[in-house]
């Protein structure tokens, strides 16, 4: 017998205390660039190099990316709230006011991002009201070393000063 879980408002409020980075997952629909804002992104594996992100099942953009089989995850910087907001909306041409250039796969790398990962769809799993998309990373890039755009408790946040890079004593301590 399964027990009822928490209501959606409680789930969102409590898990909203977990700070996440903000990304734009982008790709091509033929000759047209498409993309959406996604905070559910993570590195998954070093060998092979894999990442994951979780688009909603109601996303209109995800089926276009799935059909192409390629996507680029763009990690947003703290000054890119407007980019996040634009790509979080439906409808309008999200690329109209955003500069970009093609990654090796042709998927869009947005201007001024902190980092990007050019990927091919490796696997897709249904999970509740979302999909879990696993991507095999084929190319990476770094932008200016600025602060990241973060999402915390339902709004944007950022860090005052980025911490120095952490050196882990053993490889198996972290991804």
C-alpha positions as CSV (number, residue, x, y, z in Angstrom):
1,X,0.0,0.0,0.0
2,X,1.5,3.3,-1.0
3,X,1.1,6.3,1.2
4,X,0.0,9.7,-0.2
5,X,2.9,12.1,-0.7
6,X,3.1,15.8,0.1
7,X,0.9,18.3,-1.7
8,X,2.5,20.2,-4.6
9,X,2.8,23.5,-2.8
10,X,4.7,21.9,0.1
11,X,6.9,19.9,-2.3
12,X,7.8,23.1,-4.2
13,X,8.3,25.2,-1.0
14,X,10.6,22.6,0.7
15,X,12.6,21.5,-2.3
16,X,12.9,25.2,-3.4
17,X,15.4,25.5,-0.5
18,X,17.8,23.5,-2.7
19,X,19.7,26.1,-4.8
20,X,20.2,25.2,-8.5
21,X,22.0,26.7,-11.4
22,X,20.0,28.0,-14.4
23,X,20.5,26.7,-17.9
24,X,19.1,27.1,-21.4
25,X,18.8,23.9,-23.3
26,X,18.9,24.7,-27.0
27,X,19.0,22.9,-30.3
28,X,17.9,23.2,-33.9
29,X,14.5,22.5,-35.5
30,X,15.7,22.3,-39.0
31,X,17.2,25.7,-39.7
32,X,15.4,27.4,-36.7
33,X,17.0,27.6,-33.2
34,X,14.8,26.5,-30.3
35,X,15.4,26.3,-26.6
36,X,14.0,26.5,-23.1
37,X,15.1,27.5,-19.6
38,X,15.9,24.5,-17.4
39,X,17.0,24.4,-13.8
40,X,16.9,20.6,-13.5
41,X,20.3,19.9,-15.0
42,X,23.3,17.9,-13.6
43,X,26.5,16.2,-14.5
44,X,26.0,12.5,-14.4
45,X,29.1,10.6,-15.4
46,X,32.8,11.2,-16.2
47,X,33.3,7.9,-18.1
48,X,31.5,8.2,-20.4
49,X,30.8,11.9,-20.1
50,X,27.1,12.2,-19.5
51,X,24.7,14.9,-18.3
52,X,21.0,14.9,-17.5
53,X,18.2,17.4,-17.6
54,X,14.5,17.1,-17.0
55,X,12.0,18.8,-19.4
56,X,8.3,18.8,-18.5
57,X,6.1,16.4,-20.3
58,X,4.0,19.4,-21.5
59,X,7.1,21.1,-23.1
60,X,6.5,22.2,-26.7
61,X,10.3,22.6,-27.2
62,X,11.5,19.2,-25.9
63,X,9.9,17.2,-28.8
64,X,11.7,19.4,-31.3
65,X,15.1,18.7,-29.6
66,X,14.3,15.0,-29.2
67,X,13.6,14.8,-32.9
68,X,17.0,16.4,-33.8
69,X,18.8,14.2,-31.3
70,X,21.3,17.0,-30.4
71,X,21.2,19.8,-27.8
72,X,23.5,22.3,-26.1
73,X,23.2,23.1,-22.4
74,X,24.1,26.7,-21.8
75,X,25.0,27.6,-18.1
76,X,23.8,31.1,-17.5
77,X,25.7,33.9,-15.7
78,X,24.3,36.1,-13.0
79,X,23.6,39.0,-15.5
80,X,21.5,36.7,-17.7
81,X,18.1,36.9,-15.8
82,X,16.5,38.4,-18.9
83,X,17.7,35.5,-21.0
84,X,16.3,33.0,-18.5
85,X,13.0,34.8,-18.4
86,X,12.8,35.0,-22.2
87,X,13.5,31.3,-22.7
88,X,11.1,30.4,-19.9
89,X,8.2,31.8,-21.8
90,X,6.3,30.2,-24.7
91,X,5.5,31.6,-28.0
92,X,7.7,34.4,-29.2
93,X,11.0,34.0,-31.0
94,X,13.3,33.5,-28.0
95,X,16.4,34.0,-30.1
96,X,15.4,37.4,-31.5
97,X,17.4,39.4,-28.9
98,X,20.0,36.8,-28.0
99,X,23.3,36.4,-29.8
100,X,24.6,32.9,-30.4
101,X,26.9,30.8,-32.5
102,X,26.7,27.1,-33.4
103,X,28.4,24.4,-31.2
104,X,30.1,21.6,-33.2
105,X,26.7,19.8,-33.6
106,X,25.1,23.0,-34.8
107,X,23.1,23.5,-31.6
108,X,23.1,27.1,-30.3
109,X,25.7,28.3,-27.8
110,X,24.3,31.5,-26.3
111,X,26.6,34.6,-26.0
112,X,28.1,35.4,-22.6
113,X,27.3,32.0,-20.9
114,X,29.5,30.7,-18.2
115,X,29.9,27.3,-19.9
116,X,28.3,25.0,-22.4
117,X,28.0,21.3,-23.2
118,X,27.2,20.1,-26.7
119,X,25.4,16.7,-26.4
120,X,23.6,13.9,-28.2
121,X,20.5,12.3,-26.7
122,X,21.7,9.0,-25.2
123,X,18.5,7.9,-23.3
124,X,15.1,9.3,-22.3
125,X,13.1,8.0,-19.3
126,X,9.6,8.9,-18.2
127,X,9.5,10.1,-14.6
128,X,6.2,11.5,-13.3
129,X,5.3,14.7,-15.1
130,X,8.8,15.1,-16.6
131,X,11.3,13.2,-18.7
132,X,14.8,12.4,-17.6
133,X,17.0,13.1,-20.6
134,X,20.6,11.7,-20.5
135,X,22.9,13.3,-23.0
136,X,26.4,12.2,-24.1
137,X,28.7,15.1,-24.1
138,X,30.7,15.6,-27.3
139,X,32.2,19.1,-26.8
140,X,32.5,21.6,-24.0
141,X,33.3,25.3,-23.6
142,X,34.0,27.9,-21.0
143,X,33.0,31.5,-21.0
144,X,34.1,34.4,-18.8
145,X,34.7,33.3,-15.2
146,X,31.8,35.3,-13.7
147,X,29.2,34.3,-11.1
148,X,26.4,31.9,-11.9
149,X,22.7,32.7,-12.1
150,X,21.0,30.6,-9.4
151,X,17.4,29.7,-8.7
152,X,16.4,29.6,-5.0
153,X,13.0,29.6,-3.3
154,X,11.2,30.5,-6.4
155,X,13.4,33.4,-7.6
156,X,16.8,34.3,-9.0
157,X,19.8,34.5,-6.7
158,X,23.5,34.8,-7.0
159,X,26.6,34.4,-4.9
160,X,28.5,37.5,-3.7
161,X,32.0,36.1,-4.6
162,X,32.6,32.8,-6.3
163,X,34.5,30.4,-4.1
164,X,37.9,29.2,-5.2
165,X,38.0,25.9,-7.1
166,X,37.7,23.0,-4.6
167,X,40.4,20.3,-4.9
168,X,39.0,17.0,-3.8
169,X,41.4,14.7,-2.0
170,X,40.1,11.6,-3.8
171,X,38.5,11.2,-7.2
172,X,35.6,9.2,-5.9
173,X,34.6,12.0,-3.5
174,X,32.8,13.9,-6.2
175,X,31.7,13.4,-9.8
